Amino acid sequence: MKPIHVIVALGLTVISIPSFAQEKAKKKKTIISIGSDAVKITKSDSVGDIEIEKEEKPFEIEVGMVEVGINALHDQTDYNSAAAKDFIRIPDATQKNENLFTLENAKSINVNVYPILAKFRLLKTERQKMYLSAGVGLQMYNFRFTKNIVYVDSVPSVAMSPILFTKNKLGFTYLSVPLMATFKTKLAEKAWLVYGVGVTGGYRIASWTKHVSGEEGKVKNHDKFNFNDFVGGVTAEIGLDNYFRLYASYQLTPMHENALIQNPYCIGFRLGGM
């Protein structure tokens, strides 16, 4: 090979090395992560072995938030009132009290699903973030009673069944709209404390009872009974970002339109969200 050809070849090689390095530096990567913040797909710049994630946008759409917890009832009913006595149609007056509605708490489950949430970032500093979010979803309550009570729709009331139930469940589904304020405080490198409060408004789209017994098998009844159509509540959360989140909620509106004053409250785990 002639000397001139060697020089040209070396020159082309030297030129191609920075060009290749530049192309490598510009290479984009798609990162799919699964954690407590649901499934996220992000784009990042890769420079050597260093990943640089793109800047978080002030407004984003989050997909998927699920809450799973246990229910209980805050019973504030005056069982000596004429309305309560008339509503509970049980001959034995000594049974007309809050013990009539005792729950199997481990089987009284609350599941809330919010497929879409809009997130607005209101504040971002080195150690603090604040978001406002809203969305739409479903709140689902299941109450498992230990007594053989039945809800009657024809004449709104509660009665006692002579049949022994192996399962006695009351269920609700509400179309729910949450509005939440979420805060993140940096505790350490890659460790953020997450906490927040919010309100929810709901519309009852279904209510039903389910009784299971040896005599009648499985019996379901879908009716309005004596339940409120529109409800409102408050919610709160706390946890470590990307590790775990706990939520608690309290329904400010009683379940019943009148006679009984029973407010559901829940505590459990929140998956996804801001």
Secondary structure, 3 states (H helix, E strand, C coil): CCHHHHHHHHHHHHHHHHHHHHHHHCCEEEEEEEECCEEEEEEEEEECCEEEECCCCCEEEEEEEEEEEEEEEEECCCCCCHHHHHHECCCCHHHCCHHHHCECHHHCEEEEEEEEEEEEEEEECCCEEEEEEEEEEEEEEEEEECCCEEEECCCCEEEECCCCEEEEEEEEEEEEEEEEEEEEEEEECCEEEEEEEEEEEEEEEEEEEEEEECCCEEEEEECCCCECCEEEEEEEEEEECCCEEEEEEEECCCCECCCCCEEEEEEEEEEECC
